[in-house]
Amino acid sequence: MSRQKAWRKADRHQQILTELGVRPAIRASEIAERLNVHVQTIRRDLDELQEMGKINRTYGGAFPATMGFEASLAERDLLLVEERSRIAQHAASMIEPGDVVMVDVGATTAHFARQLAARGCEARVITNSWNLATVVGASSNLKLILCPGEYSHGQGGVSGPETTEFLSNFHADKFVFSAGGVADGGVYEVDPDFAWVKKAMIANARSRILLCDHQKLGRAAMTRVCGFDLVDHLVTDGTADILLPDEIRHAGVKIHIV
């Protein structure tokens, strides 16, 4: 019986991988209906395949684990909400009154902006994330500087030469940023255009605070942003300790596990 179950699971896994070989994304409900199994079974299959690094999960489905593809910000914002909220809350507590803070686009940095606004800390925020504008702009304690550039709906913000040139006019006390992956070799980003924005913000901040949930640890993406020598703090969730790249432990990065 156990061998039969194992083969059924293997067949389901193979079917999922086959479909993702020809489709940009799949939904758990569609696969469950096609294979005539409960949707919770498929969700567990997707979780296992993600743990093996073969796919990436989205809310309700999955997409291929390729280095050049990332789910939309709206989909990412629905994942790991509890973990990202803890990460964001801790990062917000690291901001001091009067700080100038650069913040880039991302699901975790969106949580950070909400936590910072709720804290009531007086600060000035420079960001390329238009999604953050409504949160930061609505706070009487936060002053907003919004970058120009070419807008990406999937990322919820702007990038391009106009953005990086604009950022060269400013200096910040802290840069709070997320990543597409954190692995031996450094910090990675899926979208090259937004990687260049991160590089510009890194170059113009005195302290860099990287926010990263455990699913990003040990995974590289298409574009390398920087080495760990340019990261001062890493804030991650409590399940991440065993997943931390060896290099980051020896680079002098202060690790905050929350």
NORHU-V814446 format. One record per residue. N is the residue number from 0. RES is the residue in one small letter. PHI is phi in whole degrees, 0 to 359 (NA if undefined). NEAR is the number of other C-alpha atoms within 8 Angstrom. Layout:
n=<N	N>
res=<RES	RES>
phi=<PHI	PHI>
near=<NEAR	NEAR>
This chain:
n=<0	1	2	3	4	5	6	7	8	9	10	11	12	13	14	15	16	17	18	19	20	21	22	23	24	25	26	27	28	29	30	31	32	33	34	35	36	37	38	39	40	41	42	43	44	45	46	47	48	49	50	51	52	53	54	55	56	57	58	59	60	61	62	63	64	65	66	67	68	69	70	71	72	73	74	75	76	77	78	79	80	81	82	83	84	85	86	87	88	89	90	91	92	93	94	95	96	97	98	99	100	101	102	103	104	105	106	107	108	109	110	111	112	113	114	115	116	117	118	119	120	121	122	123	124	125	126	127	128	129	130	131	132	133	134	135	136	137	138	139	140	141	142	143	144	145	146	147	148	149	150	151	152	153	154	155	156	157	158	159	160	161	162	163	164	165	166	167	168	169	170	171	172	173	174	175	176	177	178	179	180	181	182	183	184	185	186	187	188	189	190	191	192	193	194	195	196	197	198	199	200	201	202	203	204	205	206	207	208	209	210	211	212	213	214	215	216	217	218	219	220	221	222	223	224	225	226	227	228	229	230	231	232	233	234	235	236	237	238	239	240	241	242	243	244	245	246	247	248	249	250	251	252	253	254	255	256	257>
res=<m	s	r	q	k	a	w	r	k	a	d	r	h	q	q	i	l	t	e	l	g	v	r	p	a	i	r	a	s	e	i	a	e	r	l	n	v	h	v	q	t	i	r	r	d	l	d	e	l	q	e	m	g	k	i	n	r	t	y	g	g	a	f	p	a	t	m	g	f	e	a	s	l	a	e	r	d	l	l	l	v	e	e	r	s	r	i	a	q	h	a	a	s	m	i	e	p	g	d	v	v	m	v	d	v	g	a	t	t	a	h	f	a	r	q	l	a	a	r	g	c	e	a	r	v	i	t	n	s	w	n	l	a	t	v	v	g	a	s	s	n	l	k	l	i	l	c	p	g	e	y	s	h	g	q	g	g	v	s	g	p	e	t	t	e	f	l	s	n	f	h	a	d	k	f	v	f	s	a	g	g	v	a	d	g	g	v	y	e	v	d	p	d	f	a	w	v	k	k	a	m	i	a	n	a	r	s	r	i	l	l	c	d	h	q	k	l	g	r	a	a	m	t	r	v	c	g	f	d	l	v	d	h	l	v	t	d	g	t	a	d	i	l	l	p	d	e	i	r	h	a	g	v	k	i	h	i	v>
phi=<NA	296	295	296	297	298	294	297	296	300	295	296	301	296	296	298	294	296	296	288	286	237	233	288	196	226	250	300	295	293	295	299	294	293	267	60	230	291	298	295	297	294	298	294	300	296	298	294	295	293	301	278	78	270	218	241	276	235	292	92	188	200	219	298	275	263	284	253	230	217	297	294	300	298	289	295	294	266	260	49	298	296	296	292	295	295	301	296	297	294	297	298	290	273	271	257	305	91	296	261	235	271	223	262	289	152	292	288	291	294	298	301	299	295	293	295	296	293	292	78	282	283	202	247	247	249	214	260	267	287	293	285	300	291	287	292	295	277	269	288	266	249	257	247	241	253	288	275	147	275	279	242	295	297	268	73	195	241	208	113	303	297	292	293	295	300	294	294	275	232	232	231	290	219	242	253	215	248	209	282	188	227	214	306	112	131	256	236	224	287	268	301	299	281	296	294	294	301	301	295	290	301	293	244	234	283	225	241	243	265	255	209	282	295	290	272	285	82	239	265	234	295	244	279	271	194	273	289	293	256	247	267	226	240	249	220	268	293	268	267	307	284	264	296	300	301	299	290	290	254	262	83	286	279	259	247	257	241>
near=<4	5	6	7	8	8	8	8	9	8	8	10	10	8	8	9	10	8	9	12	8	6	7	8	9	12	9	12	9	8	12	13	10	6	7	6	8	8	11	6	9	12	10	8	11	12	9	8	11	11	7	7	8	10	14	10	11	11	9	8	13	14	13	12	9	7	8	8	8	5	9	8	11	8	10	11	9	8	8	7	8	6	9	12	12	10	17	15	11	10	12	12	8	6	8	9	7	7	12	12	13	13	13	13	15	13	10	14	15	11	11	14	13	10	12	12	13	6	7	8	11	10	13	12	13	12	14	14	15	11	10	10	10	8	11	14	10	6	10	6	9	13	11	11	8	10	12	10	10	7	8	9	6	8	10	13	12	16	16	12	7	9	14	12	8	10	11	9	6	7	9	12	10	13	15	13	14	12	13	11	13	15	13	9	7	12	15	17	16	13	9	9	8	11	14	11	13	11	10	11	11	10	6	11	13	9	9	14	14	13	16	15	13	10	4	11	14	11	8	12	13	11	10	10	12	10	9	12	9	8	12	12	11	13	15	14	14	7	6	12	7	5	8	11	11	7	9	12	9	7	8	8	13	7	8	8	9	9>
